[in-house]
Amino acid sequence: MEASNQREFTRVPINVRAEVKGGGFDITSSTTQSLSMKGMFVACSEQVPVGTECEITLFLGDGDIQIQTEGPVVHCYPDGIALQFTRVLGIESFEHLQKLVLYNAPNPDEIENEFNTSTGIHRKV
């Protein structure tokens, strides 16, 4: 089985501005590469230690719409960091995150199915 099929939620290609703060780091990137309901990859040159808890803000459009989440760095690569969302702050952030993933998905029906089989950012048990 391919690694991408083992993921809890589908990743979608996306390029939005993101701000990541935590552990003394403050990263703003305009080259976000992928996003799911569970996390994202942000292109950057900073080497942020795995496990660093972060506050993450995604800016949509002109920045008037924001998605606010929290979570740790789960991987650090020379070209960026992978973050896992452990908390989405507010219902508006959650709804915007769902729409952003859905509208950028190559297969929206698959995403809808994921939404129906999950509670928030976690799979139903």
C-alpha positions in Angstrom: 0.0 0.0 0.0 1.3 3.5 -0.8 2.1 5.8 2.0 -0.3 8.4 0.7 -3.2 5.9 1.0 -2.3 5.3 4.7 -2.9 8.9 5.6 -5.9 9.7 7.8 -6.9 12.6 5.6 -6.1 13.5 1.9 -3.5 16.1 1.2 -4.3 18.7 -1.4 -1.8 21.0 -3.2 -2.2 24.5 -2.0 -0.3 27.8 -2.0 -1.4 30.2 0.7 0.5 32.5 3.0 1.1 30.9 6.4 2.6 32.2 9.6 4.1 29.7 12.1 5.2 30.8 15.6 6.7 28.7 18.3 9.9 27.8 20.1 11.3 31.3 19.4 10.6 30.9 15.6 8.4 33.2 13.6 8.1 32.0 10.0 6.0 33.6 7.3 5.9 31.6 4.0 4.1 32.2 0.8 4.9 28.8 -0.5 2.7 26.4 1.5 2.8 23.2 -0.5 0.1 20.9 0.8 -2.7 20.9 3.3 -5.1 18.4 4.9 -7.6 18.5 7.8 -4.8 17.1 9.9 -1.8 19.2 8.9 0.3 20.9 6.3 3.8 21.4 4.8 5.3 24.9 4.8 8.4 25.7 2.7 11.0 27.5 4.7 14.8 27.3 5.3 14.5 27.4 9.1 15.4 24.2 11.0 12.6 24.0 13.6 13.1 21.0 16.0 10.6 18.2 15.7 8.1 18.4 18.6 8.1 22.2 18.8 4.6 23.3 19.6 3.4 26.0 17.2 0.6 28.5 16.5 -0.3 28.4 12.8 -2.3 31.0 10.9 -3.3 30.6 7.2 -4.2 33.8 5.4 -6.8 33.5 2.6 -7.3 36.0 -0.1 -6.1 39.4 1.0 -5.6 38.1 4.5 -9.0 39.1 5.7 -10.0 35.5 6.2 -7.7 33.5 8.6 -7.6 29.9 9.7 -6.0 29.5 13.1 -4.6 26.2 14.4 -2.1 24.8 16.8 0.1 21.8 16.7 3.7 20.4 16.7 6.3 20.2 14.0 6.4 16.5 13.0 9.1 16.6 10.4 11.9 19.0 9.5 13.5 18.9 6.1 16.0 21.2 4.4 13.2 22.8 2.3 10.5 23.0 5.0 8.5 21.7 7.9 5.5 19.4 8.3 3.0 20.4 11.0 0.3 18.3 12.5 -2.9 20.1 13.6 -4.0 19.1 17.1 -6.4 21.9 17.5 -8.4 24.2 15.1 -9.3 27.5 16.9 -12.9 28.4 16.4 -15.8 27.1 14.2 -15.0 29.7 11.5 -11.4 28.4 11.2 -12.7 24.8 11.0 -15.3 25.6 8.3 -12.8 27.6 6.3 -10.3 24.7 6.6 -12.9 22.2 5.3 -13.8 24.4 2.4 -10.2 25.1 1.5 -9.4 21.4 1.4 -12.6 20.5 -0.4 -12.3 23.2 -3.2 -8.7 22.3 -3.9 -9.1 18.5 -3.9 -8.7 16.6 -7.1 -11.5 14.3 -5.9 -14.1 16.2 -3.9 -16.2 13.1 -3.3 -13.4 11.4 -1.5 -13.0 14.5 0.7 -16.7 14.6 1.5 -16.5 10.9 2.5 -13.6 11.8 4.9 -15.7 14.6 6.4 -18.6 12.1 6.9 -16.4 9.6 8.6 -14.6 12.0 11.0 -15.3 14.1 14.0 -13.5 17.4 13.4 -9.8 16.6 12.7 -10.1 13.0 14.0 -11.5 9.9 12.5 -14.6 8.4 14.1 -13.7 5.3 16.2 
